[in-house]
Amino acid sequence: MALRVPQAGGPQLFKEGYKNLQGLEEVILRNIAATKEMSEITRTSFGPQGRNKMVVNHLGKLIVTSDAATIIRELEVVHPAAKLLVMASQQQEAEAGDGTNTVLIFGSELLQRAEPLLRMGLHPSEIARGFELALAAALKGLEALECDQVASWQSSAEVLKAVRTAVAAKQYGQEAGLSALVAEAVLAAMPSGDPTRFNVDNVRVVKVLGGSLAQSRVVHGMVFPSAPVTSVRRATCVRVAVFACAVDVGQTETKGTVLLHNAGDLLAYTRGEEAQMDAAIAELHAAGVGAVVCGSGVGDLAIHCMNRYGMAAV
């Protein structure tokens, strides 16, 4: 008596919309086609002369860029094989900060080169073993292709060697001036003990409308792209108070009604708010604070009190 073994993969086992694919034609070649389509999107943006792409994300925001990392981040890729390439590109961005488009193009090209081998009958594991042997041979060859090395990460001339090539890929023709600025900013934020602990977020870029690329310079400190709201426009050698909230009179969560019988009540009501704000600003001034930075805004009453104490606010 023969025993019948049930076969899995029937449509009743999965939710509606799922597909069960198997074999060379349905699975592997489709994955290769997906990665090829992914690389074709960013291939034309490769290099200093690459073309810009217009990307509209899920929020409807229009982004014009030639940076592959930005393009793939806004595309929201869902295909499993193409998503592996995206993850490899994101890892490259996290490790080196550049070369994301190279990872996409190179990885897709390797898979396309493997397609004829698959059609010849080679197993994917055999092709993967060949890629591993090629990797070992390439690493040995790279040692012989070394043209220079960074001897010290505390030297501007040495850091400039590594920065110049990366800048030329984005701003071709302007790499001479920008590379020197980047090297100066990197050295200012470089940890003295261990250079591997360098944090990219310690170097920021602020764009000022009306200026040109040749007017770029390095500022050691924090730059805010807005003018002070107080009459004091400049403060040196003072303490800076930073607030994440607005510097203004507090508002109640519930609505209330204030009954004023005469002009005296109105004056007394406004004097109470002014006294509270003046006391708060006076405490900051007594602590040696000469500049205030807030994230939400500065109220008119707070500006009036800060002008009285000679404090600047941004």
Secondary structure, 3 states (H helix, E strand, C coil): CCCCCCCCCCHHHCCCCCCCCCHHHHHHHHHHHHHHHHHHHHHCCCCCCCCCEEEECCCCCEEEECCHHHHHHHHCCCCHHHHHHHHHHHHHHHHCCCCHHHHHHHHHHHHHHHHHHHHHCCCHHHHHHHHHHHHHHHHHHHHHCCCCCCCCCCCHHHHHHHHHHHHHHHCCCCHHHHHHHHHHHHHHHCCCCCHHHCCHHHCCCCCCCCCCHHHCCCCCCCCCCCCCCCCCCCCCCCEEEEECCCECCCCCCCCCCCCCCCHHHHHHHHHHHHHHHHHHHHHHHHCCEEEEEECCCECHHHHHHHHHHCCEEC
